Amino acid sequence: MTQPTGTIGILALQGGFEAHAKLLTGLGANVREVRTAADLAGISGLVLPGGESTTMMLGIERESLAAPLAEFVGSGLPVLATCAGMIILDDAHLNVLNVSCDRNAYGGQVHSFEADITVDGAGDDAFRGVFIRAPRLTRTGADVETLATHDGVPVAVREDRVFAMSFHPELTDDDRIHRIFLEMVPVTNVTDINRKKAA
Amino acid sequence: MSSDNGSQATFRVKAGLAEMLKGGVIMDVVTPDEAKIAEDAGACAVMALERVPSDIRRDGGVARMSDPEMIRGIKEAVSIPVMAKARIGHFVEAQLLEALDIDYIDESEVLTPADEANHIDKYPFKIPFVCGATNLGEALRRIGEGAAMIRSKGEAGTGDIVEAVRHLRQIRSEVRALQGMEHDELYAAAKNLQAPLPLVQDVAANGKLPVVMFSAGGVATPADAALMMQLGAEGVFVGSGIFKSADPAKRAAAIVEATTHFADPERVLNASFGLGEAMSSIESRKLDESELLAQRGW
């Protein structure tokens, strides 16, 4: 794979940031925990981890991070958002990903589950989706491509270079999704993305 | 491999919720109003209970699982995960908490133990468990029984951080000792720790517990929370420290901020201004042996 050239920022206000850091470091990436707007300077990719979206949104307000995060997403650099990270991007929060989410729609922890899913672009082998108090996507906008479904409901989507999913790829040893994300990091050419979309 | 369309309550799903709580503060609450204050201050989960540890200490008597009505009310008040406590060994209280559809069970020494020999067999439950530990052997025995999260015990309800520091340092130093051992020394280490060998080998290989470890018991200030984080805790439980203080909403938000920015003294300092009185506290060393909660469990 292409070695990423820059540093990947991981929002670390609260939540599963360490598991993402471990997977990405294992793939040779440099990572930086992001707790303030200053921490976003110079990063070339951003991960919004799972965690409690209420807690994370309060942290985003306290740190005045909403505008800088939205600006980063708008910059076209790649973003990987899992679970609560996807909620943060949706139309009811930062409103930078054209989707709606129903929070904890699968129920409390007793209803958390694992299931095999197929993710477009990650090969034919099933991906083990780990869903923990997961949000359900209730609407995906016209420019949003569905990459995976479970029981007929989208669970992984992509809009331009923003990847968002209801489940937790960082809780498995399967690094295919993180590889796809990292491969986007050095790419600056729009033609390249369109070619990938067409492939 | 055939496609698997869903399995619930795997250990990964149980331990995974604890991963999502990392870097956060779990707050004891006794009413739906307190739960809401905790959520609005940035708690990543609440612990629903009838009396906070300092009141349990003051009132004496047998401390049991909370009134299900109260737990349900708290569950309805917030969208963050709700935990509740069952007595050590009281697997029926745990069954009731599971039937109540709460998110995590704390098999807790803060309540009066129901079994002086056995902890709950936690594997059959769909709901994950967090358990307290004062040392590595105790932590690994709990994980061996199926606990998906560990908290260092500290001495609940005192507002004295000394026992929390002792327990966290103890666990961390025992982990480092295992890391320095030859493979053939781990058998004897497992015997000495009275812990399952595969877990001892796992800790020696990875340099940390196989599940998330928070700190509990004695956190009263933002500085206390940052201290536990700098000592290696992955998040903190705050019991009496918030709602027994003068300004719970403000102190709760300050402890959340200090837990996130634990490594930045300026941020912890900023969070520490104007919080009013901390909880009224008890020096742990002045407690009678029989009053020590951390000694419950084995």
Interface residues (C-beta under 8 A of the other chain):
Chain A: A12 L13 Q14 G15 G16 F17 E18 A19 R35 G50 G51 E52 T54 T55 L58 G59 R62 C83 A84 R103 N104 G107 G108 Q109 V110 H111 S112 F113 E114 A115 D116 A126 V130 F131 I132 R133 D151 H168 L171 T172
Chain B: M1 S3 D4 N5 G6 S7 Q8 A9 T10 R12 V13 K14 G16 L17 E19 M20 L21 K22 G23 G24 E39 D40 A41 G42 A43 C44 A45 S79 I80 P81 E98 D101 I102 D103 Y104 K126 I127 P128 E234 A253 V256 E257 T260 H261
